[in-house]
Amino acid sequence: MRRGKDEDPVCAVLNDWDLGNDAKDPNLTHTGFEVTGTVPFMAIDLLTQEALDGKVAILYRHDLEALIWVLIWVVCCYDDGKMVYTVPRGIHNWDVRDPLSCGDKKCAFLTRRGPVQPASDNWGDEFKLAQHLLDYLAGKYADRMAKAVVVRREAWFRGSGPGFSHQTMPHEQEEEDDPEHVWYELWAYLKPITELVPCIADFMPKDLRKAGDPDDKQ
């Protein structure tokens, strides 16, 4: 959904009405930890047992990651509005009912850093954008993994602990949810490729300073 007139800031969100607690029961309230969503598109951090147990806060970056997964899936699976593949090539059983299995498979798809395989040559700028966004997710995931390795190593020095994997990666519950910074940070990452993918220039925020844009001298 997109909200806002041409002259207003754009607010865009993914929405799934049948998973909205308020629509089912007005007495239910969101705590920020409920994991609901279409499994193949959910952020990897939410496809763990810890998240399914309600122990991982749902952050804006998780919604943004879901939006990126949707684009990747569409480019990999559709040609001219028709489904060619049920799941992206290069990953087996992404569209599964088991969130933990899906998380492992999406993690492998992300970390192999291979190219996105479009379902058709008709995808032009969208294919290029999907590949760059996949690289963006991979870089962010690698950063979180590096921090998690430090946490896990410290845990080993303090005593025994579980083996390290995607499913046992520690989550920082104190992570600040800063949607504006995350949004601008993404655009700062994409800014250098506007010549390669011209279509994104029309959506580029006018001010990237809050994302630490290198052009900002303040």
Backbone torsions as a table, in degrees:
resi	resn	phi	psi	omega
1	MET	NA	142.5	179.2
2	ARG	-122.0	130.7	-179.9
3	ARG	-123.2	139.4	176.7
4	GLY	124.2	141.2	175.4
5	LYS	-81.0	173.7	-175.4
6	ASP	-56.7	-35.2	-176.7
7	GLU	-89.4	-4.2	-178.0
8	ASP	-98.4	157.0	172.3
9	PRO	-59.5	142.5	-177.1
10	VAL	-87.7	133.8	173.6
11	CYS	-120.6	114.6	-178.2
12	ALA	-124.1	135.4	-179.1
13	VAL	-139.2	154.0	168.2
14	LEU	-84.1	142.6	-176.6
15	ASN	-141.4	141.2	176.8
16	ASP	-137.8	100.0	-170.8
17	TRP	-61.4	-35.8	-174.7
18	ASP	-72.5	-6.9	177.7
19	LEU	-106.9	7.3	-179.3
20	GLY	-81.8	115.6	-178.5
21	ASN	-58.5	-38.7	-176.4
22	ASP	-64.1	-31.1	-179.5
23	ALA	-72.0	-27.0	-177.7
24	LYS	-87.8	-41.6	-175.2
25	ASP	-148.4	110.6	-177.8
26	PRO	-65.4	-14.4	179.6
27	ASN	-83.3	-12.2	179.6
28	LEU	-86.0	141.5	178.1
29	THR	-125.7	152.0	-179.6
30	HIS	-83.3	136.2	177.5
31	THR	-100.9	-11.8	-177.1
32	GLY	92.7	2.0	-178.8
33	PHE	-121.0	-3.6	-179.9
34	GLU	-71.2	131.2	178.8
35	VAL	-98.5	99.8	175.1
36	THR	-129.4	143.2	180.0
37	GLY	160.5	172.9	176.0
38	THR	-82.8	111.6	-168.0
39	VAL	-47.5	-48.6	-175.9
40	PRO	-60.6	-22.0	-176.1
41	PHE	-103.6	-3.6	-176.6
42	MET	-71.9	151.8	177.2
43	ALA	-60.4	144.6	-177.4
44	ILE	-58.9	-37.6	-179.1
45	ASP	-61.1	-22.3	-178.1
46	LEU	-93.2	-4.3	179.8
47	LEU	-101.8	50.1	177.2
48	THR	-129.5	161.5	179.7
49	GLN	-63.3	-37.2	179.7
50	GLU	-60.0	-43.3	179.7
51	ALA	-68.7	-41.8	179.4
52	LEU	-64.5	-25.3	176.6
53	ASP	-82.9	1.7	177.6
54	GLY	80.1	25.3	-176.7
55	LYS	-105.8	5.9	179.4
56	VAL	-120.4	123.0	-179.9
57	ALA	-66.7	138.0	178.1
58	ILE	-84.4	118.3	-175.3
59	LEU	-110.4	165.4	179.1
60	TYR	-60.7	-36.7	-178.4
61	ARG	-63.2	-25.4	176.1
62	HIS	-68.4	-40.2	177.4
63	ASP	-66.9	-39.3	179.3
64	LEU	-65.5	-40.0	177.9
65	GLU	-63.0	-39.3	178.5
66	ALA	-60.8	-40.6	178.8
67	LEU	-61.4	-39.3	179.1
68	ILE	-67.1	-41.6	178.9
69	TRP	-62.1	-36.1	178.1
70	VAL	-61.7	-46.5	179.8
71	LEU	-60.9	-45.4	-179.8
72	ILE	-59.9	-45.3	-178.5
73	TRP	-63.1	-43.9	-179.1
74	VAL	-62.6	-45.9	-179.8
75	VAL	-62.5	-38.3	-176.7
76	CYS	-78.9	-22.5	-169.8
77	CYS	-115.7	-15.3	-172.7
78	TYR	-119.7	148.0	173.7
79	ASP	-135.8	114.9	178.2
80	ASP	54.2	43.4	176.7
81	GLY	80.2	0.4	-179.7
82	LYS	-113.1	135.9	-179.7
83	MET	-71.9	126.0	177.9
84	VAL	-101.5	-40.0	178.1
85	TYR	-127.6	146.3	178.4
86	THR	-80.9	-25.3	176.7
87	VAL	-136.9	155.9	178.7
88	PRO	-60.5	139.2	175.1
89	ARG	-62.7	142.1	-178.7
90	GLY	98.9	-6.2	176.8
91	ILE	-138.3	136.2	-176.1
92	HIS	-100.6	127.2	175.5
93	ASN	56.7	47.5	172.7
94	TRP	-64.3	-43.1	-177.7
95	ASP	-83.0	80.9	-177.0
96	VAL	-124.2	162.1	179.3
97	ARG	-88.0	-10.1	-179.6
98	ASP	-94.1	104.7	-177.0
99	PRO	-59.3	-37.7	-177.9
100	LEU	-66.8	-43.1	177.6
101	SER	-64.5	-41.4	179.1
102	CYS	-62.6	-40.3	178.5
103	GLY	-61.4	-43.3	179.3
104	ASP	-63.0	-43.3	-177.2
105	LYS	-70.2	-38.8	177.2
106	LYS	-67.9	-35.2	177.1
107	CYS	-62.5	-43.9	178.7
108	ALA	-64.5	-40.6	178.1
109	PHE	-60.8	-39.0	-177.8
110	LEU	-73.6	-45.6	-172.4
111	THR	-78.2	-18.2	178.9
112	ARG	-71.4	-17.3	175.3
113	ARG	55.7	28.0	177.1
114	GLY	-79.1	170.9	-179.0
115	PRO	-74.6	147.9	170.9
116	VAL	-66.3	134.2	-179.7
117	GLN	-105.2	98.9	-177.1
118	PRO	-66.4	149.1	179.7
119	ALA	-71.9	-17.3	-177.0
120	SER	-152.5	153.6	174.5
121	ASP	-73.0	-6.7	179.9
122	ASN	-70.8	-19.9	177.0
123	TRP	-76.4	118.9	-178.8
124	GLY	-107.8	-95.0	179.3
125	ASP	-60.7	-33.4	-178.6
126	GLU	-63.0	-39.9	177.8
127	PHE	-63.5	-45.7	179.6
128	LYS	-62.1	-42.7	-179.9
129	LEU	-64.5	-42.1	179.3
130	ALA	-60.2	-40.7	179.6
131	GLN	-65.6	-43.7	179.4
132	HIS	-66.1	-37.1	178.6
133	LEU	-70.4	-33.7	174.5
134	LEU	-63.4	-42.4	177.4
135	ASP	-62.7	-36.7	178.0
136	TYR	-62.6	-47.9	178.4
137	LEU	-61.7	-40.5	-179.2
138	ALA	-63.6	-41.9	178.9
139	GLY	-63.9	-43.6	179.0
140	LYS	-64.6	-40.5	179.4
141	TYR	-65.2	-41.2	179.2
142	ALA	-62.5	-39.0	178.3
143	ASP	-63.1	-43.6	-179.8
144	ARG	-67.8	-37.0	178.2
145	MET	-63.7	-41.2	-179.8
146	ALA	-61.8	-42.0	177.6
147	LYS	-66.9	-37.8	-179.1
148	ALA	-67.0	-34.4	178.4
149	VAL	-61.6	-40.7	178.5
150	VAL	-63.1	-44.2	179.1
151	VAL	-62.8	-43.5	-179.1
152	ARG	-65.3	-39.5	-179.9
153	ARG	-64.6	-41.6	177.6
154	GLU	-62.9	-36.1	178.4
155	ALA	-65.2	-37.3	178.7
156	TRP	-65.6	-39.1	179.0
157	PHE	-66.4	-30.0	179.1
158	ARG	-80.5	-18.8	-178.8
159	GLY	160.8	-177.3	-178.1
160	SER	-71.2	154.4	179.6
161	GLY	-156.3	174.4	-177.9
162	PRO	-70.8	158.6	175.3
163	GLY	-63.1	156.5	-175.7
164	PHE	-89.9	132.1	174.9
165	SER	-160.0	177.7	176.4
166	HIS	-56.2	-39.9	-176.2
167	GLN	-72.9	-19.7	-178.8
168	THR	-108.6	9.6	-178.6
169	MET	-64.8	126.9	-179.9
170	PRO	-63.3	146.1	177.0
171	HIS	-114.8	136.7	179.5
172	GLU	-85.1	99.4	-179.5
173	GLN	-66.3	-22.0	-179.0
174	GLU	-86.8	5.2	180.0
175	GLU	-58.8	127.0	-178.8
176	GLU	-74.9	134.3	177.5
177	ASP	-89.4	106.5	-176.4
178	ASP	-124.2	79.1	-175.4
179	PRO	-55.0	-42.4	-177.0
180	GLU	-62.7	-44.0	179.4
181	HIS	-64.2	-43.6	-179.4
182	VAL	-61.9	-42.8	-179.2
183	TRP	-63.6	-47.5	-179.2
184	TYR	-69.3	-33.1	178.6
185	GLU	-63.2	-40.2	177.3
186	LEU	-60.7	-43.8	-178.4
187	TRP	-70.5	-31.2	174.8
188	ALA	-64.1	-34.8	177.2
189	TYR	-68.4	-38.6	-176.0
190	LEU	-82.3	-19.2	-175.0
191	LYS	-53.1	-43.8	-178.1
192	PRO	-64.3	-15.4	-176.0
193	ILE	-103.0	13.1	-177.6
194	THR	-62.4	-29.0	177.2
195	GLU	-73.0	-33.0	178.7
196	LEU	-76.1	-36.3	-180.0
197	VAL	-124.3	77.8	-172.2
198	PRO	-58.6	-27.9	-173.5
199	CYS	-63.3	-25.4	-176.5
200	ILE	-77.3	-14.7	-179.0
201	ALA	-61.3	-32.5	-179.1
202	ASP	-68.0	-21.3	-177.3
203	PHE	-105.2	-1.8	-176.3
204	MET	-65.0	126.8	175.8
205	PRO	-57.6	146.9	-177.9
206	LYS	-72.2	-26.0	-174.9
207	ASP	-127.8	114.1	-179.1
208	LEU	-106.1	13.9	-173.9
209	ARG	-62.2	-36.6	-176.4
210	LYS	-69.4	-12.1	177.7
211	ALA	-97.4	5.7	-178.6
212	GLY	74.4	36.1	179.9
213	ASP	-57.8	130.7	-178.1
214	PRO	-60.5	-20.1	178.8
215	ASP	-78.8	-11.0	-178.8
216	ASP	-80.7	121.0	-176.6
217	LYS	-95.6	-4.2	-178.0
218	GLN	-79.0	NA	NA
